[in-house]
Amino acid sequence: MGAVHIEILDSYFLHEKKASAGFVHQLAVYFSARVQERLVLARSLLIEGQRESVGDHLHALKNAFLNVGALDAADDCQELENQVGRLSTGEILSRLNGLECSSVQIQNELRDIISSRS
């Protein structure tokens, strides 16, 4: 898996330096909590066989990724949401793990932004 590029934050907040370290910290905390919550719920519902509800959580994950400008990860969420009824449980879990890896990369990038502003 390649590096996740945060397009919106990179272009608007990084180069123009409009976001304070405090704002980026709040965004990082919110993003991390929201993504972890949705991943846990999606996995639990998948194991319980509630695939439609998994799709709802994938939609929320997509929005969380969009909020930080992670467009590729948001696209991955949308693709998985569209295919959740057709994929095996193992394939869905594998893709959820990939989304979790993307979220960790984004969190690291947000931490780098915070460090550069402190």
Phi and psi restraints in degrees (range 20) as a CNS / XPLOR table:
assign (resid 1 and name C) (resid 2 and name N)
       (resid 2 and name CA) (resid 2 and name C) 1.0 -80.5 20.0 2
assign (resid 2 and name N) (resid 2 and name CA)
       (resid 2 and name C) (resid 3 and name N) 1.0 178.1 20.0 2
assign (resid 2 and name C) (resid 3 and name N)
       (resid 3 and name CA) (resid 3 and name C) 1.0 -68.3 20.0 2
assign (resid 3 and name N) (resid 3 and name CA)
       (resid 3 and name C) (resid 4 and name N) 1.0 143.3 20.0 2
assign (resid 3 and name C) (resid 4 and name N)
       (resid 4 and name CA) (resid 4 and name C) 1.0 -87.6 20.0 2
assign (resid 4 and name N) (resid 4 and name CA)
       (resid 4 and name C) (resid 5 and name N) 1.0 131.2 20.0 2
assign (resid 4 and name C) (resid 5 and name N)
       (resid 5 and name CA) (resid 5 and name C) 1.0 -106.4 20.0 2
assign (resid 5 and name N) (resid 5 and name CA)
       (resid 5 and name C) (resid 6 and name N) 1.0 125.6 20.0 2
assign (resid 5 and name C) (resid 6 and name N)
       (resid 6 and name CA) (resid 6 and name C) 1.0 -93.9 20.0 2
assign (resid 6 and name N) (resid 6 and name CA)
       (resid 6 and name C) (resid 7 and name N) 1.0 93.3 20.0 2
assign (resid 6 and name C) (resid 7 and name N)
       (resid 7 and name CA) (resid 7 and name C) 1.0 -66.7 20.0 2
assign (resid 7 and name N) (resid 7 and name CA)
       (resid 7 and name C) (resid 8 and name N) 1.0 -48.5 20.0 2
assign (resid 7 and name C) (resid 8 and name N)
       (resid 8 and name CA) (resid 8 and name C) 1.0 -67.8 20.0 2
assign (resid 8 and name N) (resid 8 and name CA)
       (resid 8 and name C) (resid 9 and name N) 1.0 -47.8 20.0 2
assign (resid 8 and name C) (resid 9 and name N)
       (resid 9 and name CA) (resid 9 and name C) 1.0 -61.8 20.0 2
assign (resid 9 and name N) (resid 9 and name CA)
       (resid 9 and name C) (resid 10 and name N) 1.0 -40.8 20.0 2
assign (resid 9 and name C) (resid 10 and name N)
       (resid 10 and name CA) (resid 10 and name C) 1.0 -62.2 20.0 2
assign (resid 10 and name N) (resid 10 and name CA)
       (resid 10 and name C) (resid 11 and name N) 1.0 -48.9 20.0 2
assign (resid 10 and name C) (resid 11 and name N)
       (resid 11 and name CA) (resid 11 and name C) 1.0 -76.8 20.0 2
assign (resid 11 and name N) (resid 11 and name CA)
       (resid 11 and name C) (resid 12 and name N) 1.0 -42.6 20.0 2
assign (resid 11 and name C) (resid 12 and name N)
       (resid 12 and name CA) (resid 12 and name C) 1.0 -88.2 20.0 2
assign (resid 12 and name N) (resid 12 and name CA)
       (resid 12 and name C) (resid 13 and name N) 1.0 -50.8 20.0 2
assign (resid 12 and name C) (resid 13 and name N)
       (resid 13 and name CA) (resid 13 and name C) 1.0 -86.3 20.0 2
assign (resid 13 and name N) (resid 13 and name CA)
       (resid 13 and name C) (resid 14 and name N) 1.0 -35.4 20.0 2
assign (resid 13 and name C) (resid 14 and name N)
       (resid 14 and name CA) (resid 14 and name C) 1.0 -79.2 20.0 2
assign (resid 14 and name N) (resid 14 and name CA)
       (resid 14 and name C) (resid 15 and name N) 1.0 -56.7 20.0 2
assign (resid 14 and name C) (resid 15 and name N)
       (resid 15 and name CA) (resid 15 and name C) 1.0 -70.0 20.0 2
assign (resid 15 and name N) (resid 15 and name CA)
       (resid 15 and name C) (resid 16 and name N) 1.0 -35.8 20.0 2
assign (resid 15 and name C) (resid 16 and name N)
       (resid 16 and name CA) (resid 16 and name C) 1.0 -91.7 20.0 2
assign (resid 16 and name N) (resid 16 and name CA)
       (resid 16 and name C) (resid 17 and name N) 1.0 -8.2 20.0 2
assign (resid 16 and name C) (resid 17 and name N)
       (resid 17 and name CA) (resid 17 and name C) 1.0 51.7 20.0 2
assign (resid 17 and name N) (resid 17 and name CA)
       (resid 17 and name C) (resid 18 and name N) 1.0 46.7 20.0 2
assign (resid 17 and name C) (resid 18 and name N)
       (resid 18 and name CA) (resid 18 and name C) 1.0 -89.3 20.0 2
assign (resid 18 and name N) (resid 18 and name CA)
       (resid 18 and name C) (resid 19 and name N) 1.0 -20.1 20.0 2
assign (resid 18 and name C) (resid 19 and name N)
       (resid 19 and name CA) (resid 19 and name C) 1.0 -98.0 20.0 2
assign (resid 19 and name N) (resid 19 and name CA)
       (resid 19 and name C) (resid 20 and name N) 1.0 132.8 20.0 2
assign (resid 19 and name C) (resid 20 and name N)
       (resid 20 and name CA) (resid 20 and name C) 1.0 -76.8 20.0 2
assign (resid 20 and name N) (resid 20 and name CA)
       (resid 20 and name C) (resid 21 and name N) 1.0 164.0 20.0 2
assign (resid 20 and name C) (resid 21 and name N)
       (resid 21 and name CA) (resid 21 and name C) 1.0 -60.6 20.0 2
assign (resid 21 and name N) (resid 21 and name CA)
       (resid 21 and name C) (resid 22 and name N) 1.0 -37.5 20.0 2
assign (resid 21 and name C) (resid 22 and name N)
       (resid 22 and name CA) (resid 22 and name C) 1.0 -63.1 20.0 2
assign (resid 22 and name N) (resid 22 and name CA)
       (resid 22 and name C) (resid 23 and name N) 1.0 -42.0 20.0 2
assign (resid 22 and name C) (resid 23 and name N)
       (resid 23 and name CA) (resid 23 and name C) 1.0 -64.3 20.0 2
assign (resid 23 and name N) (resid 23 and name CA)
       (resid 23 and name C) (resid 24 and name N) 1.0 -46.1 20.0 2
assign (resid 23 and name C) (resid 24 and name N)
       (resid 24 and name CA) (resid 24 and name C) 1.0 -64.2 20.0 2
assign (resid 24 and name N) (resid 24 and name CA)
       (resid 24 and name C) (resid 25 and name N) 1.0 -37.4 20.0 2
assign (resid 24 and name C) (resid 25 and name N)
       (resid 25 and name CA) (resid 25 and name C) 1.0 -61.4 20.0 2
assign (resid 25 and name N) (resid 25 and name CA)
       (resid 25 and name C) (resid 26 and name N) 1.0 -46.6 20.0 2
assign (resid 25 and name C) (resid 26 and name N)
       (resid 26 and name CA) (resid 26 and name C) 1.0 -61.0 20.0 2
assign (resid 26 and name N) (resid 26 and name CA)
       (resid 26 and name C) (resid 27 and name N) 1.0 -41.6 20.0 2
assign (resid 26 and name C) (resid 27 and name N)
       (resid 27 and name CA) (resid 27 and name C) 1.0 -62.5 20.0 2
assign (resid 27 and name N) (resid 27 and name CA)
       (resid 27 and name C) (resid 28 and name N) 1.0 -42.6 20.0 2
assign (resid 27 and name C) (resid 28 and name N)
       (resid 28 and name CA) (resid 28 and name C) 1.0 -64.1 20.0 2
assign (resid 28 and name N) (resid 28 and name CA)
       (resid 28 and name C) (resid 29 and name N) 1.0 -43.5 20.0 2
assign (resid 28 and name C) (resid 29 and name N)
       (resid 29 and name CA) (resid 29 and name C) 1.0 -63.9 20.0 2
assign (resid 29 and name N) (resid 29 and name CA)
       (resid 29 and name C) (resid 30 and name N) 1.0 -46.7 20.0 2
assign (resid 29 and name C) (resid 30 and name N)
       (resid 30 and name CA) (resid 30 and name C) 1.0 -62.5 20.0 2
assign (resid 30 and name N) (resid 30 and name CA)
       (resid 30 and name C) (resid 31 and name N) 1.0 -46.7 20.0 2
assign (resid 30 and name C) (resid 31 and name N)
       (resid 31 and name CA) (resid 31 and name C) 1.0 -58.8 20.0 2
assign (resid 31 and name N) (resid 31 and name CA)
       (resid 31 and name C) (resid 32 and name N) 1.0 -49.0 20.0 2
assign (resid 31 and name C) (resid 32 and name N)
       (resid 32 and name CA) (resid 32 and name C) 1.0 -59.5 20.0 2
assign (resid 32 and name N) (resid 32 and name CA)
       (resid 32 and name C) (resid 33 and name N) 1.0 -47.6 20.0 2
assign (resid 32 and name C) (resid 33 and name N)
       (resid 33 and name CA) (resid 33 and name C) 1.0 -64.3 20.0 2
assign (resid 33 and name N) (resid 33 and name CA)
       (resid 33 and name C) (resid 34 and name N) 1.0 -44.2 20.0 2
assign (resid 33 and name C) (resid 34 and name N)
       (resid 34 and name CA) (resid 34 and name C) 1.0 -64.7 20.0 2
assign (resid 34 and name N) (resid 34 and name CA)
       (resid 34 and name C) (resid 35 and name N) 1.0 -44.7 20.0 2
assign (resid 34 and name C) (resid 35 and name N)
       (resid 35 and name CA) (resid 35 and name C) 1.0 -66.1 20.0 2
assign (resid 35 and name N) (resid 35 and name CA)
       (resid 35 and name C) (resid 36 and name N) 1.0 -45.8 20.0 2
assign (resid 35 and name C) (resid 36 and name N)
       (resid 36 and name CA) (resid 36 and name C) 1.0 -61.4 20.0 2
assign (resid 36 and name N) (resid 36 and name CA)
       (resid 36 and name C) (resid 37 and name N) 1.0 -43.1 20.0 2
assign (resid 36 and name C) (resid 37 and name N)
       (resid 37 and name CA) (resid 37 and name C) 1.0 -59.7 20.0 2
assign (resid 37 and name N) (resid 37 and name CA)
       (resid 37 and name C) (resid 38 and name N) 1.0 -47.7 20.0 2
assign (resid 37 and name C) (resid 38 and name N)
       (resid 38 and name CA) (resid 38 and name C) 1.0 -67.8 20.0 2
assign (resid 38 and name N) (resid 38 and name CA)
       (resid 38 and name C) (resid 39 and name N) 1.0 -36.3 20.0 2
assign (resid 38 and name C) (resid 39 and name N)
       (resid 39 and name CA) (resid 39 and name C) 1.0 -65.6 20.0 2
assign (resid 39 and name N) (resid 39 and name CA)
       (resid 39 and name C) (resid 40 and name N) 1.0 -44.0 20.0 2
assign (resid 39 and name C) (resid 40 and name N)
       (resid 40 and name CA) (resid 40 and name C) 1.0 -61.6 20.0 2
assign (resid 40 and name N) (resid 40 and name CA)
       (resid 40 and name C) (resid 41 and name N) 1.0 -46.9 20.0 2
assign (resid 40 and name C) (resid 41 and name N)
       (resid 41 and name CA) (resid 41 and name C) 1.0 -64.1 20.0 2
assign (resid 41 and name N) (resid 41 and name CA)
       (resid 41 and name C) (resid 42 and name N) 1.0 -42.5 20.0 2
assign (resid 41 and name C) (resid 42 and name N)
       (resid 42 and name CA) (resid 42 and name C) 1.0 -61.8 20.0 2
assign (resid 42 and name N) (resid 42 and name CA)
       (resid 42 and name C) (resid 43 and name N) 1.0 -43.6 20.0 2
assign (resid 42 and name C) (resid 43 and name N)
       (resid 43 and name CA) (resid 43 and name C) 1.0 -63.6 20.0 2
assign (resid 43 and name N) (resid 43 and name CA)
       (resid 43 and name C) (resid 44 and name N) 1.0 -45.3 20.0 2
assign (resid 43 and name C) (resid 44 and name N)
       (resid 44 and name CA) (resid 44 and name C) 1.0 -61.0 20.0 2
assign (resid 44 and name N) (resid 44 and name CA)
       (resid 44 and name C) (resid 45 and name N) 1.0 -46.4 20.0 2
assign (resid 44 and name C) (resid 45 and name N)
       (resid 45 and name CA) (resid 45 and name C) 1.0 -66.1 20.0 2
assign (resid 45 and name N) (resid 45 and name CA)
       (resid 45 and name C) (resid 46 and name N) 1.0 -36.2 20.0 2
assign (resid 45 and name C) (resid 46 and name N)
       (resid 46 and name CA) (resid 46 and name C) 1.0 -62.1 20.0 2
assign (resid 46 and name N) (resid 46 and name CA)
       (resid 46 and name C) (resid 47 and name N) 1.0 -45.1 20.0 2
assign (resid 46 and name C) (resid 47 and name N)
       (resid 47 and name CA) (resid 47 and name C) 1.0 -64.2 20.0 2
assign (resid 47 and name N) (resid 47 and name CA)
       (resid 47 and name C) (resid 48 and name N) 1.0 -32.9 20.0 2
assign (resid 47 and name C) (resid 48 and name N)
       (resid 48 and name CA) (resid 48 and name C) 1.0 -79.8 20.0 2
assign (resid 48 and name N) (resid 48 and name CA)
       (resid 48 and name C) (resid 49 and name N) 1.0 -5.2 20.0 2
assign (resid 48 and name C) (resid 49 and name N)
       (resid 49 and name CA) (resid 49 and name C) 1.0 84.5 20.0 2
assign (resid 49 and name N) (resid 49 and name CA)
       (resid 49 and name C) (resid 50 and name N) 1.0 15.6 20.0 2
assign (resid 49 and name C) (resid 50 and name N)
       (resid 50 and name CA) (resid 50 and name C) 1.0 -97.7 20.0 2
assign (resid 50 and name N) (resid 50 and name CA)
       (resid 50 and name C) (resid 51 and name N) 1.0 70.7 20.0 2
assign (resid 50 and name C) (resid 51 and name N)
       (resid 51 and name CA) (resid 51 and name C) 1.0 -63.5 20.0 2
assign (resid 51 and name N) (resid 51 and name CA)
       (resid 51 and name C) (resid 52 and name N) 1.0 -36.2 20.0 2
assign (resid 51 and name C) (resid 52 and name N)
       (resid 52 and name CA) (resid 52 and name C) 1.0 -61.4 20.0 2
assign (resid 52 and name N) (resid 52 and name CA)
       (resid 52 and name C) (resid 53 and name N) 1.0 -39.8 20.0 2
assign (resid 52 and name C) (resid 53 and name N)
       (resid 53 and name CA) (resid 53 and name C) 1.0 -68.4 20.0 2
assign (resid 53 and name N) (resid 53 and name CA)
       (resid 53 and name C) (resid 54 and name N) 1.0 -31.5 20.0 2
assign (resid 53 and name C) (resid 54 and name N)
       (resid 54 and name CA) (resid 54 and name C) 1.0 -60.2 20.0 2
assign (resid 54 and name N) (resid 54 and name CA)
       (resid 54 and name C) (resid 55 and name N) 1.0 -42.4 20.0 2
assign (resid 54 and name C) (resid 55 and name N)
       (resid 55 and name CA) (resid 55 and name C) 1.0 -59.4 20.0 2
assign (resid 55 and name N) (resid 55 and name CA)
       (resid 55 and name C) (resid 56 and name N) 1.0 -38.3 20.0 2
assign (resid 55 and name C) (resid 56 and name N)
       (resid 56 and name CA) (resid 56 and name C) 1.0 -61.6 20.0 2
assign (resid 56 and name N) (resid 56 and name CA)
       (resid 56 and name C) (resid 57 and name N) 1.0 -41.2 20.0 2
assign (resid 56 and name C) (resid 57 and name N)
       (resid 57 and name CA) (resid 57 and name C) 1.0 -72.7 20.0 2
assign (resid 57 and name N) (resid 57 and name CA)
       (resid 57 and name C) (resid 58 and name N) 1.0 -32.3 20.0 2
assign (resid 57 and name C) (resid 58 and name N)
       (resid 58 and name CA) (resid 58 and name C) 1.0 -65.7 20.0 2
assign (resid 58 and name N) (resid 58 and name CA)
       (resid 58 and name C) (resid 59 and name N) 1.0 -36.9 20.0 2
assign (resid 58 and name C) (resid 59 and name N)
       (resid 59 and name CA) (resid 59 and name C) 1.0 -63.1 20.0 2
assign (resid 59 and name N) (resid 59 and name CA)
       (resid 59 and name C) (resid 60 and name N) 1.0 -42.9 20.0 2
assign (resid 59 and name C) (resid 60 and name N)
       (resid 60 and name CA) (resid 60 and name C) 1.0 -65.5 20.0 2
assign (resid 60 and name N) (resid 60 and name CA)
       (resid 60 and name C) (resid 61 and name N) 1.0 -37.7 20.0 2
assign (resid 60 and name C) (resid 61 and name N)
       (resid 61 and name CA) (resid 61 and name C) 1.0 -62.1 20.0 2
assign (resid 61 and name N) (resid 61 and name CA)
       (resid 61 and name C) (resid 62 and name N) 1.0 -42.7 20.0 2
assign (resid 61 and name C) (resid 62 and name N)
       (resid 62 and name CA) (resid 62 and name C) 1.0 -56.2 20.0 2
assign (resid 62 and name N) (resid 62 and name CA)
       (resid 62 and name C) (resid 63 and name N) 1.0 -45.3 20.0 2
assign (resid 62 and name C) (resid 63 and name N)
       (resid 63 and name CA) (resid 63 and name C) 1.0 -64.3 20.0 2
assign (resid 63 and name N) (resid 63 and name CA)
       (resid 63 and name C) (resid 64 and name N) 1.0 -37.8 20.0 2
assign (resid 63 and name C) (resid 64 and name N)
       (resid 64 and name CA) (resid 64 and name C) 1.0 -62.5 20.0 2
assign (resid 64 and name N) (resid 64 and name CA)
       (resid 64 and name C) (resid 65 and name N) 1.0 -43.6 20.0 2
assign (resid 64 and name C) (resid 65 and name N)
       (resid 65 and name CA) (resid 65 and name C) 1.0 -64.9 20.0 2
assign (resid 65 and name N) (resid 65 and name CA)
       (resid 65 and name C) (resid 66 and name N) 1.0 -39.5 20.0 2
assign (resid 65 and name C) (resid 66 and name N)
       (resid 66 and name CA) (resid 66 and name C) 1.0 -63.3 20.0 2
assign (resid 66 and name N) (resid 66 and name CA)
       (resid 66 and name C) (resid 67 and name N) 1.0 -35.1 20.0 2
assign (resid 66 and name C) (resid 67 and name N)
       (resid 67 and name CA) (resid 67 and name C) 1.0 -61.0 20.0 2
assign (resid 67 and name N) (resid 67 and name CA)
       (resid 67 and name C) (resid 68 and name N) 1.0 -27.2 20.0 2
assign (resid 67 and name C) (resid 68 and name N)
       (resid 68 and name CA) (resid 68 and name C) 1.0 -105.3 20.0 2
assign (resid 68 and name N) (resid 68 and name CA)
       (resid 68 and name C) (resid 69 and name N) 1.0 5.4 20.0 2
assign (resid 68 and name C) (resid 69 and name N)
       (resid 69 and name CA) (resid 69 and name C) 1.0 81.2 20.0 2
assign (resid 69 and name N) (resid 69 and name CA)
       (resid 69 and name C) (resid 70 and name N) 1.0 16.4 20.0 2
assign (resid 69 and name C) (resid 70 and name N)
       (resid 70 and name CA) (resid 70 and name C) 1.0 -86.2 20.0 2
assign (resid 70 and name N) (resid 70 and name CA)
       (resid 70 and name C) (resid 71 and name N) 1.0 79.4 20.0 2
assign (resid 70 and name C) (resid 71 and name N)
       (resid 71 and name CA) (resid 71 and name C) 1.0 -67.5 20.0 2
assign (resid 71 and name N) (resid 71 and name CA)
       (resid 71 and name C) (resid 72 and name N) 1.0 -37.8 20.0 2
assign (resid 71 and name C) (resid 72 and name N)
       (resid 72 and name CA) (resid 72 and name C) 1.0 -64.5 20.0 2
assign (resid 72 and name N) (resid 72 and name CA)
       (resid 72 and name C) (resid 73 and name N) 1.0 -43.4 20.0 2
assign (resid 72 and name C) (resid 73 and name N)
       (resid 73 and name CA) (resid 73 and name C) 1.0 -65.5 20.0 2
assign (resid 73 and name N) (resid 73 and name CA)
       (resid 73 and name C) (resid 74 and name N) 1.0 -38.2 20.0 2
assign (resid 73 and name C) (resid 74 and name N)
       (resid 74 and name CA) (resid 74 and name C) 1.0 -62.8 20.0 2
assign (resid 74 and name N) (resid 74 and name CA)
       (resid 74 and name C) (resid 75 and name N) 1.0 -40.8 20.0 2
assign (resid 74 and name C) (resid 75 and name N)
       (resid 75 and name CA) (resid 75 and name C) 1.0 -63.1 20.0 2
assign (resid 75 and name N) (resid 75 and name CA)
       (resid 75 and name C) (resid 76 and name N) 1.0 -39.5 20.0 2
assign (resid 75 and name C) (resid 76 and name N)
       (resid 76 and name CA) (resid 76 and name C) 1.0 -61.7 20.0 2
assign (resid 76 and name N) (resid 76 and name CA)
       (resid 76 and name C) (resid 77 and name N) 1.0 -40.6 20.0 2
assign (resid 76 and name C) (resid 77 and name N)
       (resid 77 and name CA) (resid 77 and name C) 1.0 -62.7 20.0 2
assign (resid 77 and name N) (resid 77 and name CA)
       (resid 77 and name C) (resid 78 and name N) 1.0 -44.8 20.0 2
assign (resid 77 and name C) (resid 78 and name N)
       (resid 78 and name CA) (resid 78 and name C) 1.0 -62.4 20.0 2
assign (resid 78 and name N) (resid 78 and name CA)
       (resid 78 and name C) (resid 79 and name N) 1.0 -43.7 20.0 2
assign (resid 78 and name C) (resid 79 and name N)
       (resid 79 and name CA) (resid 79 and name C) 1.0 -61.3 20.0 2
assign (resid 79 and name N) (resid 79 and name CA)
       (resid 79 and name C) (resid 80 and name N) 1.0 -45.1 20.0 2
assign (resid 79 and name C) (resid 80 and name N)
       (resid 80 and name CA) (resid 80 and name C) 1.0 -66.1 20.0 2
assign (resid 80 and name N) (resid 80 and name CA)
       (resid 80 and name C) (resid 81 and name N) 1.0 -40.6 20.0 2
assign (resid 80 and name C) (resid 81 and name N)
       (resid 81 and name CA) (resid 81 and name C) 1.0 -58.1 20.0 2
assign (resid 81 and name N) (resid 81 and name CA)
       (resid 81 and name C) (resid 82 and name N) 1.0 -41.8 20.0 2
assign (resid 81 and name C) (resid 82 and name N)
       (resid 82 and name CA) (resid 82 and name C) 1.0 -68.4 20.0 2
assign (resid 82 and name N) (resid 82 and name CA)
       (resid 82 and name C) (resid 83 and name N) 1.0 -25.7 20.0 2
assign (resid 82 and name C) (resid 83 and name N)
       (resid 83 and name CA) (resid 83 and name C) 1.0 -106.8 20.0 2
assign (resid 83 and name N) (resid 83 and name CA)
       (resid 83 and name C) (resid 84 and name N) 1.0 0.9 20.0 2
assign (resid 83 and name C) (resid 84 and name N)
       (resid 84 and name CA) (resid 84 and name C) 1.0 -58.1 20.0 2
assign (resid 84 and name N) (resid 84 and name CA)
       (resid 84 and name C) (resid 85 and name N) 1.0 -30.0 20.0 2
assign (resid 84 and name C) (resid 85 and name N)
       (resid 85 and name CA) (resid 85 and name C) 1.0 -77.7 20.0 2
assign (resid 85 and name N) (resid 85 and name CA)
       (resid 85 and name C) (resid 86 and name N) 1.0 -16.4 20.0 2
assign (resid 85 and name C) (resid 86 and name N)
       (resid 86 and name CA) (resid 86 and name C) 1.0 -105.8 20.0 2
assign (resid 86 and name N) (resid 86 and name CA)
       (resid 86 and name C) (resid 87 and name N) 1.0 -18.3 20.0 2
assign (resid 86 and name C) (resid 87 and name N)
       (resid 87 and name CA) (resid 87 and name C) 1.0 -90.1 20.0 2
assign (resid 87 and name N) (resid 87 and name CA)
       (resid 87 and name C) (resid 88 and name N) 1.0 156.1 20.0 2
assign (resid 87 and name C) (resid 88 and name N)
       (resid 88 and name CA) (resid 88 and name C) 1.0 -72.3 20.0 2
assign (resid 88 and name N) (resid 88 and name CA)
       (resid 88 and name C) (resid 89 and name N) 1.0 159.8 20.0 2
assign (resid 88 and name C) (resid 89 and name N)
       (resid 89 and name CA) (resid 89 and name C) 1.0 -57.8 20.0 2
assign (resid 89 and name N) (resid 89 and name CA)
       (resid 89 and name C) (resid 90 and name N) 1.0 -42.5 20.0 2
assign (resid 89 and name C) (resid 90 and name N)
       (resid 90 and name CA) (resid 90 and name C) 1.0 -62.0 20.0 2
assign (resid 90 and name N) (resid 90 and name CA)
       (resid 90 and name C) (resid 91 and name N) 1.0 -40.6 20.0 2
assign (resid 90 and name C) (resid 91 and name N)
       (resid 91 and name CA) (resid 91 and name C) 1.0 -66.6 20.0 2
assign (resid 91 and name N) (resid 91 and name CA)
       (resid 91 and name C) (resid 92 and name N) 1.0 -40.7 20.0 2
assign (resid 91 and name C) (resid 92 and name N)
       (resid 92 and name CA) (resid 92 and name C) 1.0 -64.4 20.0 2
assign (resid 92 and name N) (resid 92 and name CA)
       (resid 92 and name C) (resid 93 and name N) 1.0 -44.7 20.0 2
assign (resid 92 and name C) (resid 93 and name N)
       (resid 93 and name CA) (resid 93 and name C) 1.0 -60.7 20.0 2
assign (resid 93 and name N) (resid 93 and name CA)
       (resid 93 and name C) (resid 94 and name N) 1.0 -40.4 20.0 2
assign (resid 93 and name C) (resid 94 and name N)
       (resid 94 and name CA) (resid 94 and name C) 1.0 -61.3 20.0 2
assign (resid 94 and name N) (resid 94 and name CA)
       (resid 94 and name C) (resid 95 and name N) 1.0 -43.2 20.0 2
assign (resid 94 and name C) (resid 95 and name N)
       (resid 95 and name CA) (resid 95 and name C) 1.0 -70.2 20.0 2
assign (resid 95 and name N) (resid 95 and name CA)
       (resid 95 and name C) (resid 96 and name N) 1.0 -33.9 20.0 2
assign (resid 95 and name C) (resid 96 and name N)
       (resid 96 and name CA) (resid 96 and name C) 1.0 -63.4 20.0 2
assign (resid 96 and name N) (resid 96 and name CA)
       (resid 96 and name C) (resid 97 and name N) 1.0 -38.8 20.0 2
assign (resid 96 and name C) (resid 97 and name N)
       (resid 97 and name CA) (resid 97 and name C) 1.0 -62.3 20.0 2
assign (resid 97 and name N) (resid 97 and name CA)
       (resid 97 and name C) (resid 98 and name N) 1.0 -38.9 20.0 2
assign (resid 97 and name C) (resid 98 and name N)
       (resid 98 and name CA) (resid 98 and name C) 1.0 -63.1 20.0 2
assign (resid 98 and name N) (resid 98 and name CA)
       (resid 98 and name C) (resid 99 and name N) 1.0 -40.1 20.0 2
assign (resid 98 and name C) (resid 99 and name N)
       (resid 99 and name CA) (resid 99 and name C) 1.0 -65.2 20.0 2
assign (resid 99 and name N) (resid 99 and name CA)
       (resid 99 and name C) (resid 100 and name N) 1.0 -36.3 20.0 2
assign (resid 99 and name C) (resid 100 and name N)
       (resid 100 and name CA) (resid 100 and name C) 1.0 -65.2 20.0 2
assign (resid 100 and name N) (resid 100 and name CA)
       (resid 100 and name C) (resid 101 and name N) 1.0 -40.8 20.0 2
assign (resid 100 and name C) (resid 101 and name N)
       (resid 101 and name CA) (resid 101 and name C) 1.0 -61.3 20.0 2
assign (resid 101 and name N) (resid 101 and name CA)
       (resid 101 and name C) (resid 102 and name N) 1.0 -41.9 20.0 2
assign (resid 101 and name C) (resid 102 and name N)
       (resid 102 and name CA) (resid 102 and name C) 1.0 -61.3 20.0 2
assign (resid 102 and name N) (resid 102 and name CA)
       (resid 102 and name C) (resid 103 and name N) 1.0 -41.0 20.0 2
assign (resid 102 and name C) (resid 103 and name N)
       (resid 103 and name CA) (resid 103 and name C) 1.0 -65.5 20.0 2
assign (resid 103 and name N) (resid 103 and name CA)
       (resid 103 and name C) (resid 104 and name N) 1.0 -36.1 20.0 2
assign (resid 103 and name C) (resid 104 and name N)
       (resid 104 and name CA) (resid 104 and name C) 1.0 -66.0 20.0 2
assign (resid 104 and name N) (resid 104 and name CA)
       (resid 104 and name C) (resid 105 and name N) 1.0 -42.1 20.0 2
assign (resid 104 and name C) (resid 105 and name N)
       (resid 105 and name CA) (resid 105 and name C) 1.0 -61.7 20.0 2
assign (resid 105 and name N) (resid 105 and name CA)
       (resid 105 and name C) (resid 106 and name N) 1.0 -40.7 20.0 2
assign (resid 105 and name C) (resid 106 and name N)
       (resid 106 and name CA) (resid 106 and name C) 1.0 -65.7 20.0 2
assign (resid 106 and name N) (resid 106 and name CA)
       (resid 106 and name C) (resid 107 and name N) 1.0 -43.3 20.0 2
assign (resid 106 and name C) (resid 107 and name N)
       (resid 107 and name CA) (resid 107 and name C) 1.0 -59.7 20.0 2
assign (resid 107 and name N) (resid 107 and name CA)
       (resid 107 and name C) (resid 108 and name N) 1.0 -41.0 20.0 2
assign (resid 107 and name C) (resid 108 and name N)
       (resid 108 and name CA) (resid 108 and name C) 1.0 -63.9 20.0 2
assign (resid 108 and name N) (resid 108 and name CA)
       (resid 108 and name C) (resid 109 and name N) 1.0 -40.5 20.0 2
assign (resid 108 and name C) (resid 109 and name N)
       (resid 109 and name CA) (resid 109 and name C) 1.0 -65.3 20.0 2
assign (resid 109 and name N) (resid 109 and name CA)
       (resid 109 and name C) (resid 110 and name N) 1.0 -40.1 20.0 2
assign (resid 109 and name C) (resid 110 and name N)
       (resid 110 and name CA) (resid 110 and name C) 1.0 -63.9 20.0 2
assign (resid 110 and name N) (resid 110 and name CA)
       (resid 110 and name C) (resid 111 and name N) 1.0 -39.4 20.0 2
assign (resid 110 and name C) (resid 111 and name N)
       (resid 111 and name CA) (resid 111 and name C) 1.0 -62.2 20.0 2
assign (resid 111 and name N) (resid 111 and name CA)
       (resid 111 and name C) (resid 112 and name N) 1.0 -39.4 20.0 2
assign (resid 111 and name C) (resid 112 and name N)
       (resid 112 and name CA) (resid 112 and name C) 1.0 -61.9 20.0 2
assign (resid 112 and name N) (resid 112 and name CA)
       (resid 112 and name C) (resid 113 and name N) 1.0 -39.9 20.0 2
assign (resid 112 and name C) (resid 113 and name N)
       (resid 113 and name CA) (resid 113 and name C) 1.0 -62.2 20.0 2
assign (resid 113 and name N) (resid 113 and name CA)
       (resid 113 and name C) (resid 114 and name N) 1.0 -45.1 20.0 2
assign (resid 113 and name C) (resid 114 and name N)
       (resid 114 and name CA) (resid 114 and name C) 1.0 -60.7 20.0 2
assign (resid 114 and name N) (resid 114 and name CA)
       (resid 114 and name C) (resid 115 and name N) 1.0 -45.8 20.0 2
assign (resid 114 and name C) (resid 115 and name N)
       (resid 115 and name CA) (resid 115 and name C) 1.0 -61.0 20.0 2
assign (resid 115 and name N) (resid 115 and name CA)
       (resid 115 and name C) (resid 116 and name N) 1.0 -38.6 20.0 2
assign (resid 115 and name C) (resid 116 and name N)
       (resid 116 and name CA) (resid 116 and name C) 1.0 -71.4 20.0 2
assign (resid 116 and name N) (resid 116 and name CA)
       (resid 116 and name C) (resid 117 and name N) 1.0 -16.6 20.0 2
assign (resid 116 and name C) (resid 117 and name N)
       (resid 117 and name CA) (resid 117 and name C) 1.0 -101.7 20.0 2
assign (resid 117 and name N) (resid 117 and name CA)
       (resid 117 and name C) (resid 118 and name N) 1.0 -8.6 20.0 2
